[in-house]
Amino acid sequence: MMLPLLILSIALASVSSPIGMSRQALVVKTTSWTSSQGLLQRYERSSGTAPWRSAGPTFPVVVGRNGMGWGVGLHNQNGYGTEKREGDGRAPAGIFKLSAVFGYAPPGAYPWLKMPYYEAYGALKCIDDPRSRHYNRLVDAGSVAADWSSCEDMRRADEQYRRGIVVEHNPAPAIPGRGSCIFIHIWKNPESGTAGCTTMSPENLEKILRWLDPAANPVLIQLPETAYRQLRSAWELP
């Protein structure tokens, strides 16, 4: 059972803002911990201490089919509330670094990209087996010895990974079982919840990809509306 948000906010307010000096933020809010649909707003600022300002209109997104659970990211780990776990159908709640982007096209196909880019070729896998030493990592299955029983194909038969963003949830050293292979990518449709990723229309995803700049240390801030309101001041959220 989720503990009262007042208790949760007090526990998390004891640390400084986990956003640090980030100058770009994707803010995803849902109406509740169990909602699979939400809204995304881009924010930017001129420096790490300047006020945030919106960088475009809000648009719809889809998150985990079972809503959200606390993930492992830049925010304080406190033990309160439901944690995201491997295979639970929840998207991670919290604040997470956005480190790279990926797609089906070869490198150089998108000259407007600023972020580091991975081509999602056939041998590229994301390992979701908690027993693997490669857990929650992208690997070339043709060049490493397989020690996993399951993985995520990065070159899918559908269009959902045609373009995407790597979310640094549960980063190295990954905690076994706390969740893996979290991305922002193209949705199946506006109603279908995901296994844990955040999805949107291809048009809106391209707007984000054109906007993201690694020099701005971009982050994903993803929370239910009630948690966002409770933590906004302590975490210095937009």
C-alpha positions, -999 to +999 in steps of 0.1 A: +000+000+000+013+035-009+021+055+022+005+089+026+022+115+003+028+138+033+050+112+049+067+105+016+073+142+008+089+147+043+112+118+037+123+130+004+126+167+012+156+162+034+179+162+003+188+189-021+173+191-056+182+160-077+179+181-109+212+197-102+224+219-131+201+205-157+187+230-182+162+208-200+135+187-185+107+165-198+079+165-172+054+137-173+024+138-150-004+113-145-036+116-125-028+088-101-002+060-093-023+035-113-030+057-144-014+046-177-021+079-195-005+113-188+007+146-202+042+157-211+055+193-209+090+204-220+108+229-198+141+248-203+162+274-184+192+295-193+213+282-164+212+258-135+199+285-112+176+303-135+138+299-134+122+272-156+100+282-186+078+261-208+093+251-242+061+242-261+026+229-255+017+198-235+009+166-254-004+131-244+018+102-234+012+066-223+032+051-194+031+016-177-001-004-180-001-006-142+008+031-137+041+040-119+063+028-091+094+045-076+124+039-098+161+042-093+174+075-106+188+109-095+162+113-067+167+101-032+162+064-025+140+063+006+121+030+008+087+046+010+059+036-014+057+010-042+089+004-059+092-004-096+102-041-101+112-061-132+080-072-151+055-053-129+041-032-158+049+001-140+069+030-154+095+044-131+086+075-110+113+100-101+140+119-119+162+103-145+190+114-168+185+112-206+218+099-220+213+089-256+189+083-285+184+053-308+167+044-340+165+020-370+184+044-393+222+043-396+244+069-379+243+102-397+207+098-410+195+126-387+220+154-390+198+175-367+204+153-337+226+166-309+224+136-285+247+105-288+230+080-312+228+042-313+216+023-344+191-003-334+205-031-356+195-068-354+221-079-328+216-050-304+197-062-273+188-048-240+192-074-213+162-078-189+173-109-171+183-099-135+207-129-133+228-117-162+260-097-156+247-075-185+214-067-167+199-034-179+226-029-205+226-025-243+248-052-258+258-066-292+246-102-289+271-112-315+301-101-296+294-111-260+288-145-244+251-148-237+243-154-200+207-143-202+174-161-207+155-131-219+162-098-236+146-069-255+152-068-292+161-032-301+153-038-338+116-047-337+092-058-364+070-028-356+078+009-357+078+015-319+116+016-317+121+034-350+132+064-328+136+065-291+155+079-260+175+060-234+162+067-199+189+062-172+167+042-148+185+018-125+219+027-140+252+009-135+257-008-112+221-020-118+202-034-089+189-068-099+152-069-102+146-032-099+137-028-136+154-026-169+153-013-205+133+019-199+130+041-230+109+069-244+096+057-278+067+057-303+034+044-289+014+015-301-017+037-298-029+064-274-047+038-252-023+009-247-002+010-216+034-003-218+056-027-199+073+003-183+084+028-210+069+062-218+054+065-253+040+091-276+031+099-312+060+099-337+055+136-344+058+146-308+088+123-303+106+140-332+100+174-316+117+162-284+146+146-303+153+179-322+152+198-290+174+177-267+209+189-261+234+168-241+251+201-230+219+209-212+220+177-191+184+168-199+163+148-174+130+131-173+108+140-143+079+115-141+054+116-113+017+113-105+002+148-100-002+145-062+035+135-058+046+163-081+028+189-060+042+175-028+078+174-040+079+205-063+094+228-037+119+204-022+131+191-055+129+225-072+108+212-100+096+233-129 
